[in-house]
Structures are given as C-alpha cells and as structure tokens.
Amino acid sequence: MTKEAKEKREIPKEVIERVEKLRKEIEYHNYRYYVLDSPVISDAEYDALMRELKKLEEMYPELITPDSPTQRVGFKPAEGFKEVAHAEPMLSLDDAMNEEEVIEFDKRIKRFLGLSEEENIEYTVEPKIDGLAVELVYENGSLVVGATRGDGYVGEDITNNLKTIHTIPLRLRKFAEDAPNVPLRIDVRGEVYMTKDEFKRLNEERIHKGELPFANPRNAAAGSLRQLDPAITAKRKLDIFCYGIGRVEGHNFKTQWEILQTFPKWGLKVNPYVKLVKNIKEAISYHHYIERIRETLPYEIDGIVIKVNDLSLWEKLGTKARSPRYALAYKFQPTQVTTQLLDVVFQVGRTGAVTPVAVLKPVHIGGVVVERATLHNEDFIKNLDIKIGDWVLVQRAGEVIPEIVMPIKERRTGQEKEIIFPTQCPICGTKLVKKPGEAIWRCPNKACYAQAVRKLLHFASRNAMNIDGLGEKVARDLVDKGLVQNVADLYYLKWEDFMKLPGFAYKKAKNLHEAIQKSKKTTLARFIYALGIRHVGEAMAQMLAEKFKSLEKLMNASLTDLLSIPGIGYEVAKSIVEFFKNEENRKMIQRMLSAGITFVEEEKKEEKPKILEGLTFVFTGALKSMTRDEAKRKVIELGGKVTDSVSKNVKYVVVGENPGSKYQKALQLGIKIINEDEFLKLIGEG
Ligand SMILES: [Zn+2]
C-alpha cells in the first residue's frame, strides 16, 4: 500500500478505540508489575492484551505511536541500581501460540531470504526458561559486569547479586582441549531461574510469615536478583542457563549451535535439552516433546525458543522494531489465570481430612475448563487472607489438581465475605478435630465417609433412581474427589467433571452423565425411596407415594397425618417428619427439583402381557444373569406369583447354583424344576 493510500484509508472507529483501551490497560498493568511489584492479572492475560495490540498495530501501522507499550522491550532500571548500557541491545522475542504461527515464521524467513518453501532452514531449539534475562560481561575472561535486561538498551547493574550464584563463573577458562581460546571480551546472555523446589520453599516461608507468595518462579527470581542487599540474593538458591551472546571481540562464532557447544567448555552452564534440528517440522515435534516432559523438569519453562542456526543469516534477516526476525518463542498453553472465587465448599476425604475447595467462576486453563481448585487448608486461607468474592490467581499445571496461588487484594470492592471454616463435619455433623502441630481438620467419625458413599450408592441403585454405571468404585471416587457431597450434587456435574475420576475417558464420562440426566425423570415412589429416609423401604415409599401423591404434601405432612395411615407406626412417622424438617435435606431436595427432577406416573405394569398369570414360582440357588430379587420382580410384572415355600400350589421351582432344601422338596413333590436358561425362555428373555 502506498503512503497516500494508507493516509486515505479509513480506520474503523472501533479499532481506534480498542487500541486506546488496550494501551491504557497495558500501561496500568505495567505499573502494577514493574513499579508496585504486585500484578493483578496473570502473565498469560497480560501477554494476550499485548498480542492483541500488536496485531492491531500490524494491521494499521499508522496507529503506532512512539509511546505505545509495544515499542518498549522491558522495564526501566529501578531506583538504587546503577545503569548499564548493553553493547548490543537485548531484544525480546515474538511469541507464537500455535503451530500455524510457527510455520508462518519459517515461511516469512524463507520469503525474506528468497528461498523456496521446500528448502530447509536449520534451527536450534531449547526450552524457554521462566526466569530473568541477564547479561554477563567478561573481559580477558573475568566477569566485570552483570546486568538485567532492563528496557533492552539499559539495564541495572546487579553484578554483586549475580556473583552469589555459584554456577556463574567469575572467570572463563579453557576447560576442554578442543575449546577455542576465551575471547578478549564476550557478552554472555542467560536466564537466571529458581528451581521449583526452592520456589515452593520460599513461598511456604512467605505464606507462613503472612506475606503474599510470588506468583511464579520468574517473579521470585526477579525479586531475588533485584535486591539491593546481595546477602538476600545469596540466601535464595538461584541458577542460570546461558544461551546467547551480545558483543564478542576475539572470536568469531559461525552458528548458534557452536555457541551452545562452546559455552560449557569455558565453564558456562547450558541447558541439557538444547538441540539442533533440520527444519521447522522438527522444531514443532521438539515443542511437543518438551511439553510432555515439562512437569518432570526441576525448573519452570513456558515454551521453547527457536533460532535460525546460521549467524550470517541473522544479519540478513535483521530485526523488526523491537524483536529479531531470526528467533521465536513458541509458548505452551498458559497454566495460570485469574478468576473470581464464588464460594468455598468443604470436602471430606477418605481419612476424614476436611479440605476447603474453591468454587470458581469457570475459566480456561491450558485447554481445560477449571471450576474448582484446592485451597489446601485453613492456615493457607488465613495466612493469605482469602475471601469469597476475591479475584484469585489460579494455577493448573499438568495433571496436578488446580490450586489457588493467591488473592488479588487490589481488586477488592468491599463486598467480599470471610470464609468460615466449619467446626462440624459437612457430611455427618461430628465436631471436627485437629492434632497439635497439624494444619488439617479431620472428622473423627470413622463411619462418616463410608456413609456418604453408601447414601450415594443407595440413591443410584436400581430400585431407587436407577443410575447406570454408578457403582461402588465410582461412588467412592465421586465422594473422594469432592464432586459429590450430597446426592443433589450429581445433577450439577458436567460430563467433563467425570473425566476427573480414575479410569474415566470421554465415552464413560458421557455415558454416566447421560444416565444421571435420564434419572431425572422418575416416579415419586422411587424418589422417596432414593432419599434414604430411615425406616422407609421400597414398599413404604410406594405407599407414601400413593397416599400423598405429591412430594410437597409429603414434605409438609405432620406426625398426626402420617399416623392416621394404616401401616405407619410411630417410629416411621417420626423418622419421616424429622427428615423433612431438616433444613439441609429440604435444600438438597429443592436443588434436585431445580435441576429438573420430574415425577411421571408409575410405570404401566399392565402393559406387559400377563403371561405368567396363575403361575407360582419358587427360586432356589444363585442366578447368573440377575439377582433373585430382580427375577422375582419380573415374575410379578408378568402376572405370576412368587413364594418362598415349596408346595403343591407351586408350578415351577427355578434352580440356580448351589440350590438349597427347596430343590429336594420339589423333587419329592414332583414339581417341575427348571434351570435359569429355561426360566429366561419362559419370560421371553432367553
Ligand atoms: Zn463426618
């Protein structure tokens, strides 16, 4: 486009407004991050704002102003540090979030160099360490200056702090025979980082002291390096990986790979995963590989860095405004985001441990929707002063359970509420206990967890809500993972939630979810039975349903109402009244009704032809295809009768495995004896 055409081009008003808004937001977050040292959004969210702004500025370059946040590389030196000008600028890298962007990067390079698309470009690849970029200046082999990147041109002199890191050589030496001589002057670039273990230790210490933890190891490394007192830096275990050069005098590197191969021979630490690849396809597979092993690394990484290997091409390619054309950061999916803490529920585990679980405004982290995260224990909540309604930084790394990292107190509105830790078990109501020196409250009632599982199993059982696929193991896991505390929770789970259960993949999760949805359409009798009211078995539930005809009427029935019904004694009546008087139970029922539980007429049993009318059956021994109760029900459904004693009136004796005395008696009386297969044929299921 010619300059004139550009000037004439109408830029949509929304674009101009959006660009303005983005700049304002980014500036605010820069301020929070660099000046106040307390960011209010995650790095990934910040990056997303920056990327959007960059994209819009690429589309409409006429909108770029010299003071746009995109025109700055890093931060200005902080007060208290001497400034150091970098001999060569320390540029920042462009990001790619997906494969297409990486392929486009490769294509762009080929276009720029006039190569065809079929030709291969060699790249070096390495993990992108989540740390702080520094420059080490060596003169005649001696470390003379160490600096932060700063704004890319001028950094902070942190030489004394860097000298506390034992893996940074104070002197470069020729440690290998085949190493070139140490040059007269070399600017070595590297990333100072903190290991995950050290990061964890440091944060635990901070939380214990009531200080806010560092959001990530990079912030921790930066915070530790930019201490005015090197003694503090020395206490934090920091490390470095060296990856590049600035100005070099006295040696001529030809490739990036040569740099990475030579550094260790001079005593500089290089990441063990650096690799030379033949083309961009190999770089992409390397990305997948590193993403897979990411969790096993002792330090945090957030992607890989891809660099053109041939340094002579670097010059040809040159740099864009603030980033080189020869390198790219291919990022992983972010693992931290901010969201709102809507509520806290308390889950009881197998050992009785009560864990606070955050209910979050659903948020995407690394391609997964996260709605719950652990809050660890009461001390964690107290020390960090987390409140309901807070914006929180949430982290989900790999297979680890999502966790709350910290609250963002700056975003408080005053409407936040205290988190009240229960004194009684949320499942059984027993008073919770805590051992001295422990952070975890426990329910001392041994039967508690088991009861929760049993209630769930009863609810889902065939004669109750009849939920397929909800057996003992699944019930245990549902309670254990805190997905179900009372049965109403079942109806608020999404199919994705079941993927959290051990042994669940897509299909199984979908099936269980579907079975639960299907169970919403039920009969009043089944529902009453499913509630598991003491003394209310299947027959009693059936009778209550017939007498009251509506759940509401039953819920509001008085002791007198119930006692007036023949067959209901005092114990039963009292149990029913107490159950429905309980606020928790009413809430649970209300939640189920809100979730769409509806009552249909009793299944029309008459629909089945009464083929067994007038026939009486006796069962003895175990059946293979069904329980004896099921078999009995089938006989009754088909119009037949079942009895327990063998007499002349009995038409068939159905004999399963290990039959008892009834079998003998049937033989004596000459009653027809059939096996399970014959029985199945008889009822039309054979
Ligand atoms: Zn309990």
Residues whose N, C-alpha, C, O or C-beta is under 5 A from the ligand:
A	BS01	ZN	C425 I427 C428 G429 T430 C443 N445 C448
